[in-house]
Amino acid sequence: MRELTPAERSLLRHLMERGGLRQPDERWLAEVKVDDLDDGGMGSYVIVEPANQGRGHLSSEVEFDDSDGVKVLASLYVDANGHPCEVDLWKVDFSPLVTLPLLQRGE
């Protein structure tokens, strides 16, 4: 398990906003732990929360270009209780993610 990087925190906030979820406080974002998924280096992870009730449904998505110009789709999944439980990153050519952008609110 590990902490979120600043770019991962930014992306999670952005995806939660797009999905209409209550924004997490900074303390939760600083303390939440994640486990990387075996996705070939594309950057997907699960949010480790004792309350998580498994992967439920897609909440929101955002598309961006990696720094090498390849499209990336980031998807937020929530559990049965509506809590964030997984961020899935899929790079269309299946190559490893080079750079996760710092997204600003409203992008």
C-alpha positions as CSV (number, residue, x, y, z in Angstrom):
1,M,0.0,0.0,0.0
2,R,1.0,3.6,-0.6
3,E,-0.2,7.2,-0.5
4,L,-1.6,9.0,-3.5
5,T,0.8,11.2,-5.5
6,P,-0.2,14.8,-6.0
7,A,-1.3,14.1,-9.6
8,E,-3.4,11.1,-8.4
9,R,-5.1,13.3,-5.8
10,S,-5.8,15.9,-8.4
11,L,-7.3,13.3,-10.8
12,L,-9.4,11.7,-8.0
13,R,-10.8,15.1,-7.0
14,H,-11.6,15.8,-10.7
15,L,-13.3,12.4,-11.2
16,M,-15.3,12.7,-8.0
17,E,-16.5,16.2,-9.1
18,R,-17.5,15.0,-12.5
19,G,-19.4,12.1,-10.9
20,G,-21.3,14.4,-8.6
21,L,-19.7,12.8,-5.5
22,R,-19.1,14.7,-2.3
23,Q,-15.6,16.1,-2.4
24,P,-13.2,14.5,0.1
25,D,-11.4,16.6,2.7
26,E,-7.7,17.1,2.4
27,R,-7.0,15.0,5.4
28,W,-8.7,11.9,3.8
29,L,-6.8,12.5,0.5
30,A,-3.5,12.8,2.4
31,E,-4.1,9.6,4.5
32,V,-5.9,7.3,2.0
33,K,-3.9,4.3,0.9
34,V,-4.0,2.7,-2.5
35,D,-2.8,-0.5,-4.1
36,D,-1.5,-0.5,-7.6
37,L,-3.2,-2.8,-10.1
38,D,-1.2,-5.1,-12.4
39,D,-2.1,-3.2,-15.6
40,G,1.2,-3.0,-17.4
41,G,2.2,0.3,-15.9
42,M,-0.8,2.3,-17.0
43,G,-1.4,3.6,-13.4
44,S,-4.6,2.0,-12.2
45,Y,-5.2,1.5,-8.5
46,V,-7.7,0.4,-5.9
47,I,-8.6,2.6,-2.9
48,V,-8.0,0.6,0.3
49,E,-10.9,1.5,2.7
50,P,-12.3,-0.9,5.3
51,A,-15.8,0.3,4.3
52,N,-15.4,-0.4,0.6
53,Q,-18.0,-2.9,-0.6
54,G,-16.3,-4.1,-3.8
55,R,-16.3,-2.5,-7.3
56,G,-19.8,-1.4,-8.0
57,H,-20.3,0.8,-11.0
58,L,-18.7,3.5,-13.2
59,S,-19.1,7.0,-11.7
60,S,-17.2,9.2,-14.1
61,E,-14.6,9.3,-16.8
62,V,-12.1,11.8,-18.3
63,E,-9.9,11.6,-21.3
64,F,-6.5,13.2,-21.6
65,D,-3.3,12.9,-23.7
66,D,-0.2,11.4,-22.0
67,S,3.0,13.4,-22.5
68,D,3.9,11.1,-25.4
69,G,0.7,12.2,-27.2
70,V,-1.2,8.9,-26.6
71,K,-4.8,9.1,-25.4
72,V,-5.6,7.9,-21.9
73,L,-9.0,7.2,-20.4
74,A,-9.4,7.6,-16.6
75,S,-12.4,6.0,-15.0
76,L,-13.7,6.2,-11.4
77,Y,-15.6,3.3,-10.0
78,V,-17.6,3.5,-6.8
79,D,-18.7,0.7,-4.5
80,A,-22.3,-0.3,-3.7
81,N,-22.4,2.6,-1.1
82,G,-21.2,5.2,-3.6
83,H,-17.7,5.4,-2.1
84,P,-14.7,5.7,-4.5
85,C,-13.0,2.3,-4.7
86,E,-11.0,2.2,-8.0
87,V,-9.4,4.5,-10.5
88,D,-8.8,2.7,-13.8
89,L,-6.4,4.2,-16.3
90,W,-6.3,2.8,-19.8
91,K,-3.8,4.0,-22.4
92,V,-5.2,3.2,-25.9
93,D,-2.0,1.6,-27.1
94,F,-1.6,-0.3,-23.8
95,S,1.8,1.3,-23.1
96,P,2.9,2.4,-19.7
97,L,1.7,5.9,-18.5
98,V,4.5,8.5,-18.9
99,T,3.0,11.4,-17.0
100,L,-0.3,11.9,-15.1
101,P,-1.4,15.5,-15.5
102,L,-2.3,17.8,-12.6
103,L,-6.0,18.5,-13.5
104,Q,-7.6,21.8,-12.3
105,R,-11.1,22.1,-11.1
106,G,-13.6,22.5,-13.9
107,E,-11.4,21.0,-16.6
